Amino acid sequence: MISVDKAFYKIQRADFLPEALRKYSDIDKPLPIGFGQTNSQPSTVRQMLEWLDVEQGDKILDIGSGSGWTTALMSSIVGPDGQVFAVERIPELVEFSRSNCEKLAITNARFFQSGNIYGLPEYAPFDRILVSAAAQKLPNELLSQLKIGGKLVIPIKNTILVITKISDTKNKTIKHPGFIFVPLI
């Protein structure tokens, strides 16, 4: 199994940034990718992926895929038997992320433009769900798309929640305060 560290080594952030910003890829700060969105701070992405605890063969939903960097990282970790479903609201970023992943010959990721509902219920259930933008409150429809035993990592305002689905009616939640994200739109 590929670890988060190995995925970071294999999948370079610079490949997911606009050309003019690639020289800043080693800076541990969010960088703009256009349309008011960012490529998240690497230390935050690393921590979120550690909390998500992705395993080889997992089926993952990546909400707010932006430039495709988190999609590519997770596709590397899940390996050829896993799948990543990347969802983004902004059409230009859907194409940017798809193009970035195609350049690296990533074949286990699929890209979707989001609509008026959160997630991709038609492809559920998912082993893991990663949300890379801050919601004002927890979208319950995401919990319904998560397998029992699955994990959801989502920023709610300035706190990242790590939610493990115990049963259809029970979840375990761990809170990690002190983060800033672009808003989930």
C-alpha positions as a printed NumPy array, in Angstrom:
array([[  0.   ,   0.   ,   0.   ],
       [  1.2  ,   3.506,  -0.811],
       [  1.353,   5.789,   2.224],
       [  0.407,   9.462,   2.282],
       [  4.123,  10.329,   2.341],
       [  4.823,   8.216,  -0.751],
       [  1.831,   9.749,  -2.554],
       [  3.16 ,  13.26 ,  -1.796],
       [  6.534,  12.234,  -3.198],
       [  5.   ,  10.692,  -6.335],
       [  2.333,  13.358,  -7.035],
       [  3.941,  16.793,  -7.264],
       [  1.825,  19.801,  -6.286],
       [  3.422,  21.886,  -9.064],
       [  1.648,  19.74 , -11.665],
       [ -1.695,  20.986, -10.298],
       [ -1.003,  24.713, -10.229],
       [ -1.378,  27.378, -12.911],
       [  1.907,  27.762, -14.798],
       [  2.753,  31.133, -13.216],
       [  2.484,  29.704,  -9.674],
       [  4.409,  26.457, -10.084],
       [  7.598,  28.021,  -8.719],
       [  5.743,  28.502,  -5.401],
       [  4.628,  24.87 ,  -5.081],
       [  6.965,  24.161,  -2.138],
       [  5.503,  26.974,  -0.034],
       [  3.211,  25.663,   2.712],
       [  0.343,  28.016,   1.915],
       [ -2.826,  27.799,  -0.153],
       [ -2.307,  29.063,  -3.708],
       [ -4.978,  30.482,  -6.023],
       [ -6.163,  28.364,  -8.947],
       [ -8.748,  30.851, -10.23 ],
       [-12.46 ,  31.406,  -9.705],
       [-11.896,  32.312,  -6.034],
       [-10.619,  28.785,  -5.283],
       [ -7.287,  27.542,  -3.983],
       [ -4.932,  24.6  ,  -4.06 ],
       [ -4.871,  23.915,  -0.321],
       [ -1.906,  24.258,   1.998],
       [  0.176,  21.053,   1.72 ],
       [  0.45 ,  20.457,   5.476],
       [ -3.341,  20.682,   5.788],
       [ -3.89 ,  18.323,   2.843],
       [ -1.424,  15.845,   4.345],
       [ -3.166,  15.982,   7.734],
       [ -6.63 ,  15.557,   6.209],
       [ -5.451,  12.522,   4.223],
       [ -3.929,  11.011,   7.366],
       [ -7.24 ,  11.496,   9.201],
       [ -9.161,  10.072,   6.22 ],
       [ -7.07 ,   6.882,   6.495],
       [ -7.405,   5.899,   2.832],
       [ -6.735,   2.236,   2.076],
       [ -5.832,   0.385,  -1.083],
       [ -8.953,  -0.527,  -3.05 ],
       [-11.151,   2.158,  -1.426],
       [-13.923,   3.928,  -3.299],
       [-13.558,   7.635,  -2.493],
       [-15.628,  10.747,  -3.073],
       [-13.512,  13.934,  -3.392],
       [-15.746,  17.001,  -3.047],
       [-14.281,  20.338,  -4.11 ],
       [-11.569,  18.687,  -6.19 ],
       [-10.321,  22.047,  -7.519],
       [ -7.087,  21.446,  -9.438],
       [ -7.242,  17.658,  -8.998],
       [ -4.3  ,  17.442,  -6.591],
       [ -6.17 ,  15.664,  -3.78 ],
       [ -7.831,  13.434,  -6.37 ],
       [ -4.422,  12.418,  -7.718],
       [ -2.973,  11.858,  -4.239],
       [ -5.858,   9.612,  -3.247],
       [ -5.854,   7.772,  -6.578],
       [ -2.212,   6.915,  -5.918],
       [ -3.021,   5.61 ,  -2.436],
       [ -6.056,   3.5  ,  -3.439],
       [ -4.121,   1.923,  -6.285],
       [ -5.507,   0.324,  -9.436],
       [ -8.23 ,  -1.548,  -7.529],
       [ -9.616,   1.664,  -6.009],
       [-11.584,   4.55 ,  -7.48 ],
       [-11.804,   8.271,  -6.815],
       [-14.903,  10.221,  -7.827],
       [-13.985,  13.914,  -8.052],
       [-16.73 ,  16.527,  -7.793],
       [-16.301,  20.23 ,  -8.491],
       [-18.892,  22.965,  -8.999],
       [-16.917,  25.235, -11.376],
       [-16.862,  23.792, -14.932],
       [-13.438,  25.243, -15.775],
       [-11.934,  23.6  , -12.692],
       [-13.55 ,  20.258, -13.54 ],
       [-11.697,  20.416, -16.853],
       [ -8.473,  21.688, -15.22 ],
       [ -8.445,  18.818, -12.718],
       [ -9.313,  16.217, -15.364],
       [ -6.545,  17.522, -17.633],
       [ -3.993,  17.584, -14.789],
       [ -4.729,  13.962, -13.905],
       [ -4.713,  12.824, -17.541],
       [ -1.216,  14.309, -17.986],
       [ -0.046,  11.955, -15.213],
       [ -1.863,   8.966, -16.754],
       [ -4.19 ,   8.611, -13.764],
       [ -6.883,   6.167, -14.83 ],
       [ -8.779,   5.392, -11.613],
       [-10.342,   8.853, -11.19 ],
       [-13.609,  10.131, -12.649],
       [-14.618,  13.797, -12.767],
       [-18.058,  15.321, -12.335],
       [-19.512,  18.799, -12.25 ],
       [-21.66 ,  19.071,  -9.149],
       [-25.276,  20.051,  -9.266],
       [-27.642,  21.192,  -6.533],
       [-27.065,  18.213,  -4.239],
       [-23.957,  17.337,  -2.287],
       [-21.969,  14.349,  -3.417],
       [-22.822,  11.671,  -5.95 ],
       [-25.656,   9.596,  -4.467],
       [-25.944,   7.558,  -7.671],
       [-22.425,   6.145,  -7.077],
       [-22.753,   5.683,  -3.298],
       [-21.857,   4.177,  -0.951],
       [-18.258,   5.365,  -0.507],
       [-15.53 ,   4.075,   1.824],
       [-14.181,   7.585,   2.322],
       [-15.389,  11.119,   1.586],
       [-13.071,  14.136,   1.581],
       [-14.445,  17.674,   1.433],
       [-11.877,  20.381,   0.675],
       [-13.975,  23.483,   1.331],
       [-15.737,  24.746,   4.452],
       [-19.446,  24.108,   4.89 ],
       [-21.501,  26.177,   7.32 ],
       [-23.125,  23.023,   8.683],
       [-22.745,  19.296,   8.126],
       [-24.544,  18.187,   4.928],
       [-26.395,  15.087,   6.169],
       [-26.747,  13.814,   2.604],
       [-22.999,  13.079,   2.667],
       [-23.384,  10.806,   5.683],
       [-26.048,   8.836,   3.81 ],
       [-23.522,   8.273,   0.978],
       [-20.924,   6.818,   3.364],
       [-20.574,   3.081,   4.03 ],
       [-20.864,   1.832,   7.601],
       [-17.289,   1.903,   8.879],
       [-16.425,   4.651,   6.385],
       [-14.919,   8.054,   7.158],
       [-15.858,  11.587,   6.205],
       [-13.345,  14.426,   6.638],
       [-14.979,  17.835,   6.264],
       [-14.263,  21.416,   7.336],
       [-17.232,  22.996,   9.108],
       [-16.476,  26.699,   9.465],
       [-12.939,  26.676,  11.002],
       [-12.996,  23.123,  12.38 ],
       [-12.194,  19.916,  10.519],
       [-14.483,  17.068,  11.527],
       [-13.399,  13.451,  11.185],
       [-16.595,  11.404,  11.216],
       [-16.647,   7.62 ,  11.305],
       [-20.011,   6.054,  10.444],
       [-20.724,   3.433,  13.113],
       [-24.235,   2.52 ,  11.93 ],
       [-27.06 ,   4.087,   9.946],
       [-27.971,   6.12 ,  13.037],
       [-24.678,   6.539,  14.906],
       [-21.422,   8.345,  14.108],
       [-18.223,   9.038,  15.996],
       [-16.901,  12.58 ,  15.499],
       [-13.484,  14.012,  16.299],
       [-13.016,  17.793,  15.991],
       [ -9.813,  19.56 ,  14.946],
       [-10.218,  23.373,  15.289],
       [ -8.091,  26.174,  13.854],
       [ -8.284,  25.819,  10.064],
       [ -9.301,  28.185,   7.262],
       [-10.794,  27.053,   3.962],
       [-12.553,  28.613,   1.003],
       [-16.339,  28.234,   1.366],
       [-18.135,  25.167,   0.024],
       [-20.273,  26.552,  -2.807]])
